[in-house]
Amino acid sequence: MAQDTANPLGPSALIALGDLHEAKAIEIARAGFASHNPERLEASARAAGKLVALPGINADDIRDRLAALLADRGASQPARLAALDTLLALNDRRLDGALKLAVRDAGLESSELLIKIEEQLCKRKVSLNLP
């Protein structure tokens, strides 16, 4: 079900596989980052957080995609928020750079995502070099 991109329950199934720590689902999550479906993209980010943390999983490319998703102005805010939450949970080194890029998105004004981004910039003491 999680592999079927036409199935409306696919994103929920992918999140469930992540919650169950099903390592085989990493490939489904990886493929989901190329999706234009906001629900599948968000599900991929959420599932990836649980799956990338599993022992023996080498997924630097997924960590890169999570950082890119957070900084992507064209992505949906729920997907970007899922990427932020995942990078925080993983305590990934890519987070600071993605935060620097994401905070420049004027389309986030007064959003929950911007509030979380600003909060993390302060907590992590990330310096911004704004022009």
Steps between C-alpha positions, in 0.01 A plus 500: 500500500782743584656449157179576310522871419136501386371360828376776729606291801856464369647791699342372823631151429850640448488686831383177668791307350735765636341473844548122483868553408459293182840551338375389158279810490805723464484456122133606496586808704795574272275484193243720674736798502455524123121517534297810419231376737531705822361220718746244361787746541403569862461126568843433351657761728324360807582135422859585409563635847427167658666291230824695454568469872498119482836326541658394174305745285723719286284781375703818467308573181174501694646734760603731214148482358350586837718811524411595142130449574516729803659772288269446198273803461278308260426211737193490722541629854391169659770316303760761595393480864534120487851542359588742780366265767689209347831685478455612861430144614808379314708794630637524149786734413314612184231672706683828560556563129141413415374733773708786358338450159147440627485813717536713186166377362264799521207269428530357850407825673304431823495124439562221749796392288667841519449511876673161533779604267568818697486307826761252374723776366507650849542168683776384272662847492516501122637827368337649194700698250220699345581760235 
